[in-house]
Structure formats: C-alpha cells, structure tokens
Amino acid sequence: MTRHQLRHLGVQGLRHLTQVIALAVMVSVVYLSLYAHFRAARALEDEVAAGGTRGAVLSQIDRFVSELDKPQEFLDGTKGTVWSMRLLGVELTDPLAAAEATAASRTLYLPLFLSILIPVALTLLLGRVFCSWVCPAGLL
C-alpha cells in the first residue's frame, strides 16, 4: 500500500469516527430532551419503571444529571431534535432543514437563520465538511 493510500484510509477512518460521534451527540440530545420532558411532567419514575430500552436510557441519564451541580441549567442548555438543537447553549440547525422551513413558511425567521451560521461558516471555510463529516445521513 502506498503512502497516499494509507493517508486516505486514515482520513476516511477519522471521517467515520466523526460521523459516529456526531450521531451519538444527536441521539443523546434527543434523549436528554425526552428526559427533561418526563422530569418536568413528574412522570420519570413511571417511564423508568415501564422498563425497556427507553426506561434504561432515561435511568442512566437521571443518574448523570442528578450528580450535576446545576442540573436544570444543563437541561435547559441542551435540548432539541436531530435536525435542530441547542447544544450547551449554542443553537444549531441543519441548513437544509432551515431552508425547507423557510421555503414552506415563506418567512425568514431570524433565530432560525442565526442557528445555521455555524454549519454554513464551517462549510465556507472547510468545504463540504458539514455534509461529509458531520451529517449522519451518509453514515446511515
């Protein structure tokens, strides 16, 4: 194997690792939002007692969150869905999802526009880094 091929394999491995981490963060944010919902509704114990995968994940999140100094601040700063989220207080939205919402509503909503600035800036500076390195669609 040539040096170029080895370098290419290394970059591809790093790209796939980044995609897996991004997917894990996205799924974690969704579960944190679900946890915050059940906690606010005071129904967390019922959901954990129901068992299953969701109950087990929510139980683990409860253990983690209950050890934090300011759990409500953490939960308020980290919430959302796979396509639009607040991650540690920073709003992020998939640019394509924002374009779809803007086209459907025929209105430019300023907070939505601001939430795409980081992914768009990364793309302008580093090329197709968002679509090829962060977006989990290619990995899935």
N, C-alpha and C positions, 0 to 999 in steps of 0.2 A: 504494500500500500504506500502510495506516495505521501509526501508531507502535506500537499494540498488536500488530499482525500482525508487524511487524519484531522486536519484543521476543520474541514467541512463537517465531519462526523461530530467533532467536539462542539461546534456551533449549533448543529441540529440537536444534540443532546441538551445543551443549555436552553435552547428554544423550547423543547418539550417540557423540561423541568419548569420553566417559567409559566408555560400554559397550565401545567398541573397545579402549581401554586396559585395562579390567578383563579382557576376553577375552584380550588379549595377555599379561597378567600370569599368568592362569590356565594358559594353554598353556605359558608359559615355566617355570612351577613344575613342570609335568608333565615337561617335557624335562629340567629340572635333576635331578629325581628319577631319571629314566631314566639320565642321565649318571652320577649318583652310584652307581647300581646297577652299571653296567658298569665304572666305575672301581674300585669295591670288589672286583669279581669278576676284576679284571685282564683284562677282555675288551674294553676300549675300542678298542684298536688293530684287533681283528678286526671290530668293528662299523663303524668308520670305513672300513676297507679294503673292506668289503662295498659301500660306496657308497650311492647313493640319497639321498633327502631326509633320512632319519633320520641317516645317516652324515655328511652335510654339516652338519646342525644340531649334532650331537654334536661334530664337529670345531671348529666356531665356539665352542661352549661351552667346550671344552677350552682354546682359545686365551685366552678371557676368564678362566677360573678359574685357569689357570697363572700369570697376571700378578698375582693377588691375594697379599697378604701372608700371610693365613691361609685358604687355600682350603678346608680341611676344616671350619673353623668356619662359613664361608659356606654350604657344602653341608648341614651339619647344621641350620642355622637356616632353610633354605629348601627345603622338600620337600612332597610331597603329591599330591593329585589335583585335579580341577576342583571337587569339592564340599567337600573338607576339606583344608586346607593349613596349613603353618607358613611364614609369610612374614616373613623377617628375625627369627625367633624368636617371633613372635606367632601363636598358634593361632587359626585362623578356620574356621568350618564354616557351610555353608548351613543356615539354621534349618529349612527344610522337610526336608532330608536328616537332620538331627538328630532331628526329630520322627518321621520314618519309622523310624530306627534304634531310637529309644526305644520306639515302639509295637511294633515287631517283637520286641524283646528283653524287653519289659515290665520294663525296669530303667532307672533314671536313673543314668547314668554321669557322675560329677562333671566330669571333664576335657572330656567332650563338651558338657555344659551350659555350662561356662565358655567354650568356644570359640564359642558363639553369642551371647555377651554383646555384643560389638562390633556385629555386624549388627543385633541387636534394639535396642540402645541408639540406634543411628543411625536406625532406623525410628521409635522412640518420639519422638525429638527432631525429626526432619525429615520425618516422614510416610513415604510409600511409596518412600523414596529407595533402599533396597536392591533391591527388586523392579523398580523402574522405571529406576534409573540404573546399578546395579552388575551385577545379574544379566544374563548374556548371553542368556538364553532368548528374551527379546523381540527382541533384535537378530538372533538366528539364525532 
